[in-house]
Amino acid sequence: MPALTKSIIYQNHSSLLEHMPGVMETINKEMDAGLISGPFSLPEIESICRGPVVMSPLIAVVQSEKVRICRNLSKGSVEMDSINSFVDKVDFPTLFGCASNVANIVSPFIIIIHPVDSQGVIPRNSCI
């Protein structure tokens, strides 16, 4: 990544405003758990980081009625390439798949516990 001569701040996606109550709930939970800190002004964060910073935009995604906050590291501009563009794909290979692929990977490690009746017998047609 090239040396920064000034901080670059990308505007957050409009979805943050659309889902602000859920966004704030998530942020407050993470702050209460000590996972994040802030908010910081630009001079404060530049002091903490000892120089200019790139602030990638945030986006809110709703999954199963829960608001998730994601950082868009693929956002770039004429001024600065995206953060992802500086990641060496050879050193950090990424594969995309579906849930069944993940299930196949983790299934050897899953212990299945079957329900038993009062005599310790597994009932027929029982599934967990």
N, C-alpha and C positions, 0 to 999 in steps of 0.2 A: 504494500500500500504506500502510495506516495506521502511525503511529509505534508502535513496540512499547514497552510499559512493563515487560514481563518476557519472558524466553525461553520459547518453547513447544517442547516436545520430544514428538514423536509416537512411539509404540512401533513398532518394526520388525515387519514381517510374520513370521509363524512359519516361513515358507519359509527364512529365513536360518539358523535353527537346524537345520532338516531337511537343509540342504546345506552345513553349516559347513566341512568340509574344502575344498570347491570355492570357497566364499566367501573363506576365508583364503588360498588359493592365488592367487586373483585380486587380493585386497588386497595381498598381499606382492609380486606382480609389479609392480603399479602403484606401490607405494612404492619398490621397487628401481629402477624407471625414472624416479623423480622426478616422477611424475604426481600423486601425492597425498602428504599428510603427516599426521602425527598418530601415535597418538591424542591427543586433547586433552581435558582436563577442561572442565566448563562454565565455570568462572572463566577458564581460559586462552582458550577460544574467544571469550568475551564481551570479553576484553581485546584479542584480535587484531582482532575486528570492531567494537570500540569501542562496545559496547552489547549489548542483548538480541538474540537470534537465533531463527529458526524452523528446527527440524531436522525436515525431512520424512522420513517413514519409508522404509526400504529394503525391497526385495523381491528374492528370488532366483528366477531363471527358468532352467531347463535347456533348452538348445538344442544339438542334436547332441552330447550328452554333455558340453557345456561349460556351466559355471555362469556366468550373467551377472547382474550386480547392477544393479538399476534403482532410481531414486529416484521415489517416488510424489508428484508435485507436485499431484495432484488431491485429496489428503487434506486435509480441513478439519474444523472442530469448531464448537461453539457459541461457543467462545472466539475463534476465528480462522477466517476463510474460507481456502480453499486458496490456495496460491501461484498456481496457474493462473488462479484467478478474478480476479487483478489484472492479467492480461495482456490488452491491448487486441487483440481478435480482428481488428479492422480493420487495425491496424498489423502484425500477425503472422498472416496467413491460413495455414491448414493444410488440406491435402487428403490424404485417405487413399485408397490404391489397392492394387494387387497387384503382384507381381513383374513381370508382363507389361507393366504401365504403365511401370515403371522401365526395363525392357529397351527399350521403344520410345523412351524419352527418350535413353538413352545409346547406342543401337545405331549412330547415325551416326558415333560417335567410336571405335568398336571396329575395330581392324585385325585382319583374319583372316589367319593365316599357315597355308597349306596345306603338308602334308608333301610332300617330293619324293623321288623314287627316286634312285639313283646317277647317272642320266643327266640329272637336273634336271627330270624330268617329274612332274606331279601325278598320283598314282595315281587310278584310277577309284574311285568310291564312298568317297573319303576324307573324313572329317569331323573337325573339331576344334571 
